[in-house]
Amino acid sequence: MKFLFDLGGVFFDWDPHYIYKDLLNDKEARDNFLNNICNDEWNIQQDAGRLIKDTETDLIKNYPDYEDKIKLYYKNHHRMFREIFQHSINVLDDLKNKKYECYVLSNWSLGNI
């Protein structure tokens, strides 16, 4: 038997709000930025292999007033983590100790590894 795990939401508590709450104090402005500018659709482009610098350049063309905040997204990706879910780590360790094959499925772009 083999097991496949995701990273974000399974092993790590990851959320871009963690860094942008300090950069965009107003919740409505922060939600607008993360839902409409640096959103999941944009993030998926990098997960699919597009270079971060290319997607940043394109996004900045459309939202020049947010250039500084757009450029901070991937530079601060590591700060979007708050905790490791120890229970998941324990499950993984238990499976590995029982000699099950365990794999990680990740859509993190190369620039985030």
C-alpha positions as CSV (number, residue, x, y, z in Angstrom):
1,M,0.0,0.0,0.0
2,K,1.2,3.5,-0.8
3,F,0.2,6.8,0.7
4,L,0.2,10.3,-0.9
5,F,0.2,13.5,1.1
6,D,-0.3,17.1,0.2
7,L,1.8,19.7,2.1
8,G,-0.3,22.9,2.6
9,G,-3.2,22.2,4.9
10,V,-2.0,18.7,5.7
11,F,1.5,19.2,7.2
12,F,1.6,23.0,7.3
13,D,-0.7,25.8,8.2
14,W,-0.1,28.1,5.2
15,D,-2.0,31.3,4.5
16,P,-0.9,34.5,2.8
17,H,-3.0,36.5,5.2
18,Y,-0.3,35.9,7.8
19,I,2.1,38.4,6.1
20,Y,-0.4,40.7,4.4
21,K,-2.3,41.5,7.7
22,D,0.8,43.6,8.6
23,L,1.1,45.1,5.1
24,L,-2.6,45.8,4.5
25,N,-4.1,46.6,7.9
26,D,-7.6,47.1,6.5
27,K,-9.2,43.7,6.2
28,E,-11.3,44.7,3.2
29,A,-8.3,46.0,1.3
30,R,-6.3,42.8,2.2
31,D,-9.2,40.6,1.1
32,N,-9.5,42.5,-2.1
33,F,-5.7,42.1,-2.8
34,L,-5.6,38.4,-2.0
35,N,-8.9,37.6,-3.7
36,N,-8.5,39.7,-6.9
37,I,-4.8,40.4,-7.4
38,C,-2.4,37.9,-5.8
39,N,-5.1,35.3,-5.8
40,D,-5.3,31.5,-6.2
41,E,-5.6,31.8,-10.0
42,W,-2.4,33.8,-10.2
43,N,-0.6,31.5,-7.8
44,I,-1.6,28.4,-9.8
45,Q,0.4,29.9,-12.8
46,Q,3.6,29.5,-10.7
47,D,2.5,26.1,-9.5
48,A,2.2,25.1,-13.1
49,G,5.8,26.1,-13.8
50,R,5.6,29.7,-14.9
51,L,8.5,31.8,-13.7
52,I,7.7,34.0,-10.7
53,K,9.4,37.0,-12.2
54,D,7.3,36.7,-15.4
55,T,4.0,36.5,-13.5
56,E,5.0,39.3,-11.2
57,T,5.8,41.5,-14.2
58,D,2.5,40.8,-15.9
59,L,0.5,41.4,-12.7
60,I,2.3,44.7,-12.0
61,K,1.4,45.9,-15.5
62,N,-2.3,45.4,-14.5
63,Y,-1.9,46.7,-10.9
64,P,1.0,49.1,-10.8
65,D,-0.2,50.7,-7.5
66,Y,0.4,47.3,-5.9
67,E,3.9,46.6,-7.2
68,D,5.6,46.6,-3.8
69,K,3.0,44.2,-2.4
70,I,3.0,41.9,-5.4
71,K,6.8,41.6,-5.2
72,L,6.5,40.7,-1.5
73,Y,4.3,37.7,-2.1
74,Y,7.0,35.2,-3.0
75,K,9.8,36.9,-1.2
76,N,7.9,36.3,2.0
77,H,6.4,32.9,1.1
78,H,8.2,31.3,4.1
79,R,6.4,33.7,6.4
80,M,3.0,32.4,5.3
81,F,3.5,29.3,7.5
82,R,2.4,29.4,11.1
83,E,2.7,25.9,12.3
84,I,3.4,22.3,11.5
85,F,0.6,19.9,12.1
86,Q,2.3,17.5,14.4
87,H,-0.5,14.9,14.2
88,S,0.1,14.6,10.5
89,I,3.8,14.2,11.0
90,N,3.0,11.5,13.6
91,V,0.8,9.7,11.1
92,L,3.6,9.9,8.4
93,D,6.2,8.6,10.9
94,D,3.9,5.7,11.9
95,L,3.3,4.7,8.2
96,K,7.0,4.9,7.4
97,N,7.9,2.8,10.5
98,K,5.5,0.2,9.2
99,K,7.4,0.3,5.9
100,Y,4.6,1.8,3.8
101,E,5.7,3.9,0.8
102,C,4.9,7.5,1.4
103,Y,5.0,10.4,-1.2
104,V,4.3,14.1,-1.2
105,L,2.2,15.7,-3.9
106,S,3.1,19.3,-4.1
107,N,2.1,22.1,-6.4
108,W,4.6,24.5,-4.9
109,S,6.6,26.2,-7.6
110,L,10.3,25.8,-7.9
111,G,10.8,29.3,-6.5
112,N,9.2,28.3,-3.2
113,I,11.2,25.1,-2.5
